[in-house]
């Protein structure tokens, strides 16, 4: 457990299966100009019933909140506030292989560049974004890119989220920008 407080200059590498739990938005973790949590493959959960967790905290004022370049599987982020991260709240950037089973639930994405960003080469099988709020993000709150041969998402669920006052057409962004998906369910979201 992480107590309430503001933790600055934090560049944390998660290289084993952990349940990282704060006390809510009073637990603030920052790394100005850098990434707060970098997950390695060893930071994965071992199965859908034995997951890694990041919960109940505020990740703010950084370049990236959560970053994964290696194959990270069975990760749940629940009740995390991503606030004022200049590039991304969450950034997936694996360039080979497929990540499996990420769950983002009850999170808040406010005033980031992009809330969730899957880069052109990233592949994920099983991405669920539910019950979350996206406000005042300067680019697309959810962006899943793909090249002609790589990238994208299989088994995507985006349900019960609220998108308010995010990127506008002047910067060619949308609430949901998805280039490649198969087996997707997008339902019950509110977008204003």
C-alpha positions in Angstrom: 0.0 0.0 0.0 1.1 3.6 -0.8 0.1 6.2 1.8 -1.4 9.5 1.0 1.1 12.1 0.0 2.8 13.6 -3.0 5.7 11.6 -4.4 7.8 13.6 -6.9 10.6 12.5 -9.2 9.3 9.0 -9.3 10.4 6.9 -12.3 9.3 3.4 -11.2 10.0 0.2 -13.1 7.5 -2.6 -12.3 9.4 -5.8 -12.9 7.5 -8.3 -10.9 3.8 -9.1 -10.3 2.5 -6.5 -7.9 -0.7 -5.0 -6.5 0.2 -1.3 -6.2 -2.6 0.3 -4.2 -2.9 4.0 -3.1 -5.4 5.6 -0.9 -7.3 7.5 -3.6 -6.6 10.9 -5.2 -4.6 11.9 -2.0 -1.9 9.5 -3.2 -0.1 11.5 -5.9 2.8 10.1 -7.9 4.7 12.4 -10.4 7.8 12.4 -12.6 8.0 15.8 -14.3 9.5 15.4 -17.8 9.4 11.5 -17.6 7.4 8.4 -17.1 6.0 7.4 -13.7 5.3 3.6 -14.1 7.2 1.6 -16.7 6.0 -2.0 -16.8 8.3 -4.8 -18.0 7.2 -8.3 -19.1 8.1 -9.5 -15.6 5.6 -7.1 -14.2 2.7 -9.1 -15.8 0.1 -11.0 -14.0 0.3 -14.8 -14.4 -3.3 -15.4 -15.5 -6.7 -13.8 -15.7 -7.3 -14.8 -12.1 -3.9 -13.8 -10.9 -3.4 -10.2 -12.2 -1.0 -7.3 -11.6 -2.8 -4.2 -10.3 -2.4 -0.4 -10.2 -5.2 1.1 -8.1 -6.5 4.1 -6.3 -4.0 6.9 -6.9 -3.4 10.0 -8.9 -0.6 9.9 -11.6 0.0 13.5 -12.7 2.2 16.1 -14.0 4.5 13.8 -16.0 5.1 13.0 -19.7 3.6 9.5 -19.4 1.7 7.9 -16.6 2.0 4.2 -17.5 4.3 2.9 -20.3 4.7 -0.7 -21.6 7.1 -1.6 -24.4 7.6 -5.2 -23.4 4.8 -7.8 -23.5 2.8 -7.1 -20.4 -0.2 -9.3 -19.7 -3.1 -9.5 -17.2 -2.8 -5.9 -15.9 -5.7 -4.1 -14.2 -5.8 -0.4 -13.6 -8.7 0.5 -11.3 -9.6 3.9 -9.8 -6.5 5.6 -11.1 -6.7 9.3 -12.0 -4.3 10.3 -14.9 -4.1 14.1 -14.7 -2.0 16.6 -16.7 0.4 14.1 -18.3 1.7 16.0 -21.3 1.9 13.0 -23.7 -0.1 10.0 -22.5 -2.0 8.7 -19.5 -1.2 5.2 -20.7 1.1 4.3 -23.6 1.4 0.8 -25.2 4.4 0.5 -27.5 5.3 -3.2 -27.9 6.9 -3.7 -31.3 6.6 -7.4 -31.5 4.3 -10.1 -30.0 0.9 -9.5 -28.5 -0.1 -8.2 -25.1 -3.0 -9.9 -23.4 -5.9 -8.9 -21.2 -5.6 -5.3 -20.0 -8.5 -3.9 -17.9 -8.9 -0.1 -17.3 -11.9 0.5 -15.0 -13.3 3.4 -13.0 -10.4 5.6 -14.0 -10.3 9.3 -14.7 -8.3 10.8 -17.6 -8.1 14.6 -17.3 -6.0 17.2 -19.3 -3.6 14.6 -20.7 -2.3 14.7 -24.3 -4.0 11.4 -25.0 -5.7 9.2 -22.4 -5.0 5.7 -23.7 -2.5 5.4 -26.7 -1.7 2.2 -28.5 1.1 3.0 -30.9 1.3 1.9 -34.6 3.2 -1.3 -33.9 1.4 -2.3 -30.6 -0.8 -5.4 -30.5 -3.2 -6.3 -27.7 -5.7 -9.1 -27.4 -8.2 -8.2 -24.7 -8.6 -4.5 -23.8 -11.4 -3.4 -21.7 -12.1 0.3 -20.8 -15.2 0.6 -18.6 -16.8 3.0 -16.2 -14.1 5.7 -16.8 -14.2 9.4 -17.4 -12.3 11.3 -20.1 -12.3 15.2 -19.8 -10.2 18.0 -21.3 -7.7 15.7 -23.0 -6.0 17.7 -25.8 -5.9 14.8 -28.3 -8.0 11.7 -28.8 -8.9 10.4 -25.3 -8.6 6.8 -26.7 -6.3 6.2 -29.7 -5.5 2.8 -31.2 -3.2 3.0 -34.2 -2.0 0.3 -36.6 0.3 -0.1 -39.5 -0.7 -2.1 -42.6 0.8 -5.3 -41.1 1.0 -4.7 -37.3 -0.8 -3.1 -34.5 -4.4 -2.9 -33.4 -6.7 -4.6 -31.0 -8.5 -7.9 -30.8 -11.4 -8.3 -28.3 -11.9 -4.7 -27.5 -14.6 -3.5 -25.0 -15.3 0.2 -24.4 -18.5 0.5 -22.3 -20.1 2.8 -19.8 -17.6 5.7 -20.1 -18.1 9.4 -20.3 -16.2 11.6 -22.7 -16.5 15.4 -22.2 -14.8 18.4 -23.7 -11.9 16.5 -25.3 -10.0 17.1 -28.5 -11.8 18.8 -31.3 -11.8 18.6 -35.1 -9.3 21.4 -35.4 -6.5 19.0 -34.5 -8.0 16.0 -36.4 -8.8 14.1 -33.2 -11.9 12.2 -32.0 -13.2 10.8 -28.8 -12.3 7.3 -30.1 -9.7 7.0 -32.8 -9.3 3.3 -33.8 -7.5 2.2 -36.9 -7.8 -1.6 -36.5 -10.0 -3.7 -34.3 -11.6 -7.1 -34.5 -14.3 -8.4 -32.1 -15.1 -5.0 -30.7 -17.9 -3.8 -28.4 -18.4 -0.1 -28.0 -21.6 0.6 -26.2 -23.3 2.8 -23.5 -20.8 5.6 -23.6 -21.7 9.3 -23.3 -19.9 11.7 -25.5 -20.3 15.5 -25.4 
